[in-house]
Amino acid sequence: MQCVYVLCSQKDGKRYIGCTNDLRRRLSDHNDGLVESTKQRIPLKLIYYEGCLNPRDAFHREKYLKSTYGHRYIRNRLRYYFTGQ
């Protein structure tokens, strides 16, 4: 199963969206500084993920979440997480 995930940097509050077939290992790689695009922003916290049975569906969903509408979806979906209510 493929997972699309959203990480939030506890250092600067920016988000990272990715896709993997092993979420625990990938999160560990991010926090160990093994991923070039996030190693300057560790520690990272997993704030959202979705599972997909088909890898193509997962990559399509990742691409959508990286779009303007996808950022809006994440912001609305996690409204209470971001506002602290």
N, C-alpha and C positions, 0 to 999 in steps of 0.2 A: 504494500500500500504506500502510495506517495502522500506526503504531507506538505501543505503550503503553510508557512509559519510567519509570524511577525514578532520581531524582537525589539525591545526598547532599551536604549543605552541608559544606564543609570548615571553615566558621566555627563552627557549633554542632552538627554531626553529625545534624541533623534531615533527614528524607527528604521528597521531593516526588514525587508521582505525576501523570503527565499523558499526553496522547494527541496525536499530530500526524501529518501526512502527509509532513513534511520534518524528520527528526530533527536533522540537522546545523544547519539554520537555527534550529530551536527551541532547541537547546542554546546556540547563539550568542546568541540573544535573552535567554535566562536569564542568561548570564554577562555580558552587556552592560548588565544592569539594566533591560531593556525590559519585563519581566514583573513586574507590581505585587506579586504574592504571593511572589516570591522575591528581589526586589532587595535586601532587607535581609540576605540570607543568602549572598551571593556571596563567594567562588567556589563553584561547584557542579560536581560530578563525576558523570558518567553511570556508574551501577553496574549497571543491568539494563535490558533492553528486549526486547520481543516484537513480532513482525510479524503483522498480520492482513490478509487480503485484503478483507474486508468491513468498512466503517467501523462498522456497528452492532455487530459482534463486538468490535471494538476498544474502543468506548465501554462495552460491557457488561463487558469484562475490566478496564478502568480502574475502573469502579464497584466491582467485586469486590475489586481490589487495595487500594482505599481502605477496605474494611471490616475488621473485626477479624480475620476468617479470612484475608483477603488480606494483612494485615500479618504474620500468623503465617507464611503461605506464603513471603513475601519473606525473613523472618528465617531460616526453615529452608533455603530455596533458596540463600541467600548466607551460610550459617553460617560457612564458613571465611573469607570476606571480612571479616565483622564481628569474628571472634575473632583474626584475624591469623595463622592457622596455615597 
